[in-house]
């Protein structure tokens, strides 16, 4: 853990519930492996940012926990009966209990094209003393929520229409050119867009193995 740094938290649900909107293209076991691959690329990118002191993954799933630990992330057990926002908030409170009044970053788990430089730039331009939101590529969801104050609670509002919900709660909308940070994957079109943009190594390897599309065999990781 690096001092005076941002601590990130990512929530991942049980793999057997993962990515149902891809059910028409991927078998359940492939959807589960895709979640793990995208999480690997997301966590790897986040840990490569000098300002990020730790990444905590909150999950009830043992396979997710095992991968997170192997990547160098901390695992926080999902609270019983907690939804996504409850899980994130609980992990954020645990981080503050452990490290003191640190800044917090909630990230989506499915950002396979995320570049460390994008995340580093976002943290640089986000105003101190406030919550900031990075709206996803669809324009309605939230890719990242940053709390640039060690005394402010995370107060996540992820879910349908979360971008507006975070704005309504006082978060500042960050306007930056961060295509990988904004590209969370829910649909086949999103996954194709991540391939075209330049997905990370774990996601590319899996998609090649399962023959997702001819394009994935030619795709390379963009220079971040």
N, C-alpha and C positions, 0 to 999 in steps of 0.2 A: 504494500500500500504506500503510495506516495503522499507526502503531506500537502496540504492546501490544494486538494484536487477535487474533481467532480466524481461522484459515485453513481454509476448507472445501474438501473434495475430493469429487468426484462421478465415478462410473465409468459409461461407456456403451459397450455392445458394438456390433458391426457392425450397421448398420440392417437388413441382409437377414436377421438373426436375431431381429428385434425383435417383441415382443408376440405370440407364437404363440398365446396363449390367446384372442386376438381374431380369429383366422383365420376363424371362422364368420360374423363380422360385417363385417370390413374386408379389402379387397384388400391385397396386400403393400405397394404403393406408398402406400396410405393409412395403413397401420400405421407405415411409416417416417416419414411426415410427422407422425403423432401423437407419436411419440417426440421428434422435434425440437421440436414445439410445447410439449409438457410440459416438456422440458428448458429451453426459453426461459422459461417461467413460473417454473420452480424457480430458475433462476439469477438472474432478475430480482428475485424476492422475496429471495433470499439477499443479493444485493449492495445491497439497500435497507436492510439491518440495519447500523446504525452500527458495531457491534462487529466485524463481519466485514471483515477487511482484504483478503481475496482469495478467489476461487473458482477452483479448478483442476479441469478436466475431463480425465480420463484415458480415452483412447479410441484405437482403431485406425482409426476411420472418418473419412475426409476431410470428409464433409458435416457430421458432428458437430463436428469441429475448426473448420471455417469458421464455423459458427454460434456456437460458444463464444467465439471471438475477437471476432466482431462484437458480442457481448453484453458484452464487457469481461472475460471470464474468461481464465485462463491455460490452455494446452493442454499436457498431459504425455503423451508417446507411451506406449501400452500396452506393457509389457515382453513380449518374445517368450515364448510358452508360459505366460503368467500367467493364472490364473483371476481372478474378480472381486476376491477378497480380496487376492491377490497384487498386482493392479493398484493397489488402494487403498493398500496398505502401501508400495508403491514410490513412489507419488506423495507420500505423507505423509513418507517419508524425504527426498525431494527438497525438500519445503517446509522441513523443519527444516534441511537443508543450506544453503538459500538465506536463511532468515530467522532461524535460531537456534532456541532452545527455546520455540517458540510453541505455543499451544493448538490443537487440531485438531478438526475436525467432519467426519464422513463422512455425506453425505446421499444418499438415494435420488434418482434422476434424474426420477422420475415423480410429482411432487407438484404437480399443476396448481392445486390450491386453497390452496396454502401462502400464508399472510399473513406479511409481515415482522414484525408485532407478536408473532405466535406464536413465531417463531424467536428474537426478541429476549428474550421472556419465558423461554423454555426456557434460554437461555444465562445468564440472571440467576439462576434458581433452581437450576441444576446446581451441585453441590458442587465446590469447588476441590480439587485434588489427587487426583481420582478419574476413572475412566471412568463415563459415564452413558449410558443407553440409553432411547430413546423407542420404545415398542412400537407397531407399526402397528395400524390399525383392525381387522384380523383377529385380533389378540391373540397371534400366534405369530411374526410377522416383526419386522424392525427398520426403522423409518423414518429414524432418526438415531442416530449414535454420537458422543459428545462426550468429548474427553480434556481435562480441566481442569487439566492439569499439563504443562509443557513438557518434562519428562524421561520421561514415560510414552510407550511406543510405542502406536500406534493399535490394533494387534492386532484387525483386523476379523474377524468370523465370520458374514458375511452368507450367506444360503442358507436352505433349509428348517429351521424351528425355530431361527432365529438369535436370537430374543429370549432363549430359555432358554440358548443357547450363550453369549451375551454375559453374562448373569447369572452363569452357572457360572464364567466367567472373572473375576468380581469386579465387573462393572459394576452401578451403582445404577440401579434402575428409576425413571424420573421420572414422577410422576403429575400431569399438568397437562391443562387443557382446551384442547387444541390440535387441533381436528378436521382442519384443513387440513394440518398437519404429519404427522398420522397416516395420511392418506388417500393411500397409494400405489396406483397403478392397474395392475391385472393383468387384470381381467375387464371384461365389458360392464357388469355391475352396479356395479363400482367407478367406471367412467367416468360412468355415470348419477348416482352419488352425488356425484361431483365437480361435475357440472353443477348439481345441486340445491343443493350447498353454495355454489358460486360459483367456478367455474374462472377462471383468468387469461385475459388477452386473447388470447394466441396460441392456446390450446387452444379457446376459444370460437369464434374466427374459423374455425379449421379445421373444427370440428364443424358449424358452420353451412354451410360450403361443401360438405361431403360429405353434408349432410342426415342427420346422425346420429339425431336424434329431433325431434319437434315441440317438445319442451320447451326445446331448446337455443336456439331462436329467441327465446324469452322470457326466457332466463336472463340475469342481469346479475352483474357482479363484486360480491361482498359488500364492505361497508365494512370495511377491515382496520385 
